[in-house]
Every structure is written in structure tokens, then in C-alpha cells.
Amino acid sequence: MFREVPSGGGLVRDHVGKLVVAYYKEFEESDVISAEALALLHGLEICVERSFQSLQVEVDSEVLVQLVS
């Protein structure tokens, strides 16, 4: 039996749009919005680890935008 696992990912681009990092992660025992929020957090953690500054964040979930705004 196939079990869907909530997951999320994203892209980090530089100031000219060149891909710097692509990431994907599975989140056990999460609902969809929690997985989207955890994926955003994971991406931000990558940016902090690499000392990226001056970020512009885009997400495709209106609910997540409302939660973090």
C-alpha cells in the first residue's frame, strides 16, 4: 500500500535569478500546511547556514502567507 508523505521543497536563487540551491524534504506526521511551513523554515535555515542576506521569499500558499505575515 502506498502512503503519501507530506513534503516540501524550494529553490534559492541569487540576485540575477541563477539557481544556487534546490532542496526537498519529507516531513513525517504533518498536515499539508505544516509541511509547507516546515519547508519554508528549512529553506530559511539553509540561507542562514550559507550566510545569505537580503532575502526575498515567495510561496504559493495563500494560507501560509497569511500565517507568517
FENLIN-V830263 format. One record per pair of residues at least 12 apart in sequence whose C-alpha atoms are under 7 Angstrom apart, sorted by the first residue. I is the first residue (numbers start at 0). J is the second residue. D is the distance in Angstrom with one decimal. If there is no record, write none. Layout:
BEGIN
i=[I | I]
j=[J | J]
d=[D | D]
END
This chain:
BEGIN
i=[4 | 4 | 4 | 5 | 5 | 5 | 5 | 5 | 5 | 5 | 6 | 6 | 6 | 6 | 7 | 7 | 7 | 7 | 7 | 7 | 8 | 8 | 8 | 8 | 9 | 9 | 9 | 9 | 10 | 24 | 32 | 36]
j=[25 | 26 | 27 | 25 | 26 | 27 | 29 | 30 | 31 | 34 | 24 | 25 | 26 | 34 | 23 | 24 | 25 | 34 | 35 | 38 | 22 | 23 | 24 | 38 | 21 | 22 | 23 | 42 | 22 | 38 | 63 | 63]
d=[6.5 | 6.8 | 6.5 | 6.0 | 5.5 | 6.7 | 6.2 | 6.7 | 6.2 | 5.9 | 5.7 | 4.2 | 5.5 | 5.8 | 5.7 | 5.7 | 6.6 | 6.2 | 5.8 | 5.0 | 5.2 | 4.0 | 6.1 | 5.6 | 5.9 | 5.5 | 6.7 | 6.8 | 6.5 | 7.0 | 6.9 | 6.7]
END
